[in-house]
Amino acid sequence: MNPSSDQHNPDQLGPDQLTIDTPELIAIDRPLAGIGSRFIALIVDYLIWGAGLVVLALVFLFLLPGIVAFSKKSAQWTIALVIFVIFAFNWGYFTLFEAFWNGRTPGKRVARIRVIQRSGRGIGLFESMARNLVRYVDQLPGFYAVGVIAMFATRQHQRLGDLAAGTLVVHDREEEAPLWGETGARTFTAQVFAPAAPPPEPQTALTLPASGIARLAPADLEVLESFLARRLDMSLETRQALAQRIATAIEAKSGLEAPAEVSVETFLEAAARQLRDVARML
């Protein structure tokens, strides 16, 4: 289903709010990244890229006199090589970071934004290569003029690279920080008492019959992991209904039964954990 489907009431969403309908028929809301946050990310990235370029230039200037003394033709080839390296360094910086760092570059991490596919899934190397190759068109005639015009003209703030690769740039979900910091105590006497050991998580205490787990396939693990990764983005009713539907399908295929004393989600977590263990041993 198209992420910009008209099934959703536009009065309930802000102008910069994206609703993604996943293949599991789950609606996930994400705020779209605007020009401001993307500009901040770009400044940080170009500062880092520029520092690397300065180092490259210093190395080239150090080696150039010796190359020129050796051969004028070698110097010409060296200049051509340096131009290619600058292009590859620029393109590779954005491409590799976005492909292998969950849609982020260092600048995007600072701005708390990331690149995703229109389906809501993370981007791969192909999407990252495509969107960053078209980046050079977005930069024309200077200062990303074409890209900025495209972002104003498209409903989901996409530059030409995003349109070519089928990608979007969204804000990350903000995580609540502890009131007193990562490790600080809430009271002055908290350090006097040894913290109690946390109880084991329910899914680690639950072990399902191996014979039933063996009947499940890698595709079943993908379904389980997709649900477990996205459940916090669902409404409670949708989450419960989908968990029950997946559990029913798992039980029918494997012959397993969720114990009466555990929740459906605990059953799914235990099944996913044991399936992962089986996959590691293969």
Summary of the structure (lengths in Angstrom):
residues: 282
radius of gyration: 25.3
end to end distance: 35.0
largest distance: 82.9
contacts: 742
relative contact order: 0.10
helix: 59%
strand: 8%
